[in-house]
Amino acid sequence: MIQVSPSVLSADFANLGRDIEMLNRSEADYIHIDVMDGVFVPNISFGFPVMKAISKIAAKPLDVHLMITDPARYVNEVKDCGSEIMTVHIEACTHLHRVVQQIKQAGMKAGVSLNPATPVSLLADIITDIDLVLLMSVNPGFGGQKFITNTIKKLRETRALIEATGSSALIEIDGGVNLATGAQLAEAGADILVAGNFVFSADNPEDTIASLRRL
């Protein structure tokens, strides 16, 4: 069964506690937290005070995705917020191997994310060291964008790389996920689907999460 990591970027920030409690009740596997700095991506989301507040009431593991420059500066802060997974962008890390080791030394699982135009081949020398590959299926920075269909090809390439190297990394997809695109991603080998707008704009978000898990 595919795993689901709803993104609170699309939650109602005026009722964030209520939405986290909904995710606690749901079949969600993780709570996805998108951190944006207005530099690496053209938007600002929220920082560590909000993440700590979420961690106090979250019953699901936190899946933190840093869309920021120089993410290595914040490994300890992310750990202190109770994160199980810390994902950084390959495009934001000059010394990616070092950052991955810092994340693991802090006791978290290490994820590496690729933007839509970044080739999967760049993962070749790090794939056996990481726990997660996050493929962006939209250009990062905003929720509610249309799914980029080339992601299916990149997903298959990533799955082939993982199998060829014996890596245990999971593949997560973020952006434009709904039941139609989710079914294609599940068939192509995705392990985790991030869904924001599709979940939080639904009449019944818990049923929507359950439907995604059964793809």
HELIX and SHEET records of a PDB file:
HELIX    1   1 VAL A    8  SER A   10  5                                   3    
HELIX    2   2 PHE A   13  ASN A   15  5                                   3    
HELIX    3   3 LEU A   16  ARG A   25  1                                  10    
HELIX    4   4 PHE A   48  ILE A   57  1                                  10    
HELIX    5   5 PRO A   71  TYR A   74  5                                   4    
HELIX    6   6 VAL A   75  ASP A   80  1                                   6    
HELIX    7   7 ILE A   90  ALA A   92  5                                   3    
HELIX    8   8 LEU A   96  GLN A  105  1                                  10    
HELIX    9   9 VAL A  120  LEU A  123  5                                   4    
HELIX   10  10 ILE A  127  ASP A  129  5                                   3    
HELIX   11  11 ASN A  150  THR A  165  1                                  16    
HELIX   12  12 LEU A  179  ALA A  188  1                                  10    
HELIX   13  13 ASN A  197  PHE A  200  1                                   4    
HELIX   14  14 PRO A  205  ARG A  213  1                                   9    
SHEET    1   A 8 GLN A   3  PRO A   6  0                                        
SHEET    2   A 8 ILE A 192  ALA A 195  1                                        
SHEET    3   A 8 LEU A 170  ASP A 174  1                                        
SHEET    4   A 8 LEU A 132  MET A 136  1                                        
SHEET    5   A 8 LYS A 109  LEU A 114  1                                        
SHEET    6   A 8 SER A  83  HIS A  89  1                                        
SHEET    7   A 8 LEU A  62  MET A  67  1                                        
SHEET    8   A 8 ILE A  31  MET A  36  1                                        
END                                                                             
